[in-house]
């Protein structure tokens, strides 16, 4: 197994006769990876396989060359944030982190110092000695993140880490994820909120019915879906002119004027050819173009195409 | 495509040995247990039988004090097998309540709060987790039971002079082995029940109920069959008989001591199996 990637080879997990995930083969690289899928699709099972909390019924899992069965080596490099509000009874923010670091074998003084650093990183210094049971939902999410991060792991597996955070908290957390990814870590984030995944992740893994339906950079995934024409939104001063010229191209299947009166939505079977022709169309028609945007190169749209459920799965 | 520099640095400091890492679980659980004043007060009370024993041993060897109290050396000279057997019982009963209170509070809250994945996503496994919790019970229950018992035995041996300790070695054996068996069996049973029911008060009730139900079941079988076969399921009698045998006294069970040992081993093994089944990082709801 490759010591530089997180790999699953034909990994399956069955709970008796119930399918968790089926024959998953994946190679995850450093950066922010979004794991998306509806409830019961197998996201959490996949995360549990990566963190060794579940053993595959079949196949192999390797995290940077370490088999998940080797808890001592695995959890030196992996930090896991569960989706549940689960804390030992009576724990304070500080004791929660100190305890985790002690389990990692850090001496008391080192664990204390590191705990305070992590509390500062997630903005909980003032609440360090309060019981977690009294924390708000957002604070609990942040202490869980600090808990996953405190031993400085290279791989972070975060199950629904943005749940319950207010917009400001979400923005702070997303910024933190991006910083962690920029350090060369593997940050694997599961979420139901597709547009958020779309905005922050370098790559996505789409899971449905226990199987991976697509993985990779979202643009590349979208390019692979040849059955669905690609949508391009052109915002300009005379959208009718662009629409008229677009109709003359063989690969364009639809040109629709948008209600705002300043845009046209083109659906084409050959995006590269369309982009190549667009320059000529602009010059020939003399329109002033404001923006040209791919309209369905998003996790949301791709997910809808692949699973047949347009919109945000919840 | 994003470009990432490898700026991440792992923790490079010293770490404690892996083998003793389960003691971290123990340390935090101990701190949590003794954060209750009521529990601490009860724990202190569990030492009273031993302190009374200490007083009796002291007074029986202090001729001056005996004279002042109008007592004779003969009256207090009977600190032999019976004295130590009664003291054992006085230590074992509060120790049982100690374990019955403590054991359910060790695992049930973690399971009820779904906190197990937090432990198991650290460099410890289920065995370390159970070992850590068992160590709490061992460390808490040992001082007022076998540690104090052994100390009293040694004190009595030193006061009585050479030969007493050698002649009565079974007392020391009974205190150490008897209490350890008591601690292991009741601790495992308590932890297993709390892993099963996941609710502290219910676990406490279930532990008492199980002991009484098993004992009543055993007695009923004995009554119906007119034999001692029901003692196989009589947990309290099994422990009592094992301890009596260790003291070299006649046993109260109608079954051979080996059968009593097997009963205790079976209860311990079943408890371990329940813990193995119930303590999982991840629960599947079908």
Interface residues (C-beta under 8 A of the other chain):
Chain A: X15 X16 X18 X30 X31 X44 X48 X51 X52 X53 X54 X71 X72 X74 X75 X76 X77 X78 X79 X80 X82 X84 X85 X86 X87 X88 X89 X90 X95 X99 X100 X102 X103 X104 X105 X106 X107 X110 X147 X151 X152 X153 X154 X180 X181 X182 X183 X184 X185 X202 X217
Chain B: X1 X2 X4 X5 X6 X7 X8 X9 X10 X11 X13 X14 X15 X16 X17 X18 X21 X24 X25 X27 X28 X32 X35 X109 X110 X113 X114 X115 X116 X117 X118 X119 X120 X121 X122 X123 X124 X125 X281 X282 X284 X286
